[in-house]
Amino acid sequence: MPQTKIFLEQHNWTWLEGYNKIADNTFPNLMAVLTGMNVTQVTSTCFPSNAKKIDDCPFIWKNYSQRGYLTAYFEDEAELGTFNYAKYGFLNAPTDYYGRPLMIAGVKLLNITVSQA
């Protein structure tokens, strides 16, 4: 961590002091960061019915895209990803660079399971 902190400071990146979890798993904590909403708000805004998909959620990367930035979202696990575990996931790639399709293809081509990864 000391080297990471030095790297962040050298590049004028933001250090998230005081960032705390708000729940016991990834989804609510990540949604708070990416949308500014808690789970109750996310559920009513993003999943009021089965017809509405998570694509309609007000993710922060949409703000950046509208301002001309390239966006990316990658996770370390495709099958158990934050938006796919017990959820429908995205209908369309949520960002300009979205790692899940590449990871799924890699898992299939290498013929490995989650427990082997």
N, C-alpha and C positions, 0 to 999 in steps of 0.2 A: 503493500500500500504506500509506503513512503515514496517509492519511485513513480508510482501512478500519480500521486499528488503533485510531485515536481513536474511531471509531463503535462498535467492539466494546467498548472500555473504558467508554465512556459508558453503555452498556446492560448492563454487568456480564455480558457474554457470555464464554464460555470461549475462550481463545486456545490453540490446540493446538501449543504449543512442543514440539519434538522429534518431531513426527509425520513419519515417513519412509515411503517406499514399501517394499514387501516383494517386489515383482515388477515385471516390465516392462510390464504392461498394466493397464487399469482394473479388470477383474473381480476379480483376487486382492486388489488394494489396497482396493477398496471393500468386498469381503466381510469383510476383516479388521476394518474399521471398523463395518460393520453387523451382524456376527455374532460377532466375536471369534475367528474361526477362520481357519486358513490353508487353502490350496487342497486339500491332502490331506484335511483334516478336513471341509471343505465337501463334497467329492466323496463321502466315505463317509457323511456325515450327510444330505446333501440329495439326492444322486443315486445311491443304492446300486443302483437299477434304473431302467429306463425307466418303470416304473409310478409311481414317486415323483416328484413335481414340486417345483420350487423354492418353491412355496407353503408347503411343510412345513418350510422352513429357519427356524431360530430368529432371525429378524431383530429388531433392537432396537426397531423401531416396534411390534412386538407387545407388548412390555413397557409401552410408553407407552400403547397403546390400552387395555390391561387396567387401567391406572390412571386412565382417563378423559380422556386427552389426544386431541386430533384429530391425525392424522398426514398427512403428504404426501410424495410422492416424484415428482420431475420430473427429466427429463434434457433435454439440448439437442438430442438426435437420437432420433427414433422408430425408424427402420428399423435403425439400428446400435446400439441401446441395449445397455447393459451386460448385461441379462438376456435379450436377444433375439438378439444376434449369435452364431450357431452354437449357440444354446440354444433351449429351448422357451418361455421366458418364464413369465409367471404365468397360471394358469387363471382366477383371480379377482383383482380389484384388490387389491394388497398393502396399500394404505393408504387412509385416508378420501378423500384427494384424490390421484389418480394421473393424471399428465399424458399418458401415452402415447396413450390413445384419442383425446384431443383433437388431439394432434399428427398422428396418422395421418389423422384426418378433415380437418384443415387441408391436409395435403399432397395428399390426393385432391381436395378441393374446389378448390384452387389449381392443381392439375395440374402440380406441380413434382417434380423428382427430387432425390435426395440431393446430386448434384453442383451443382444450382442453389441449394440452400438455404444 
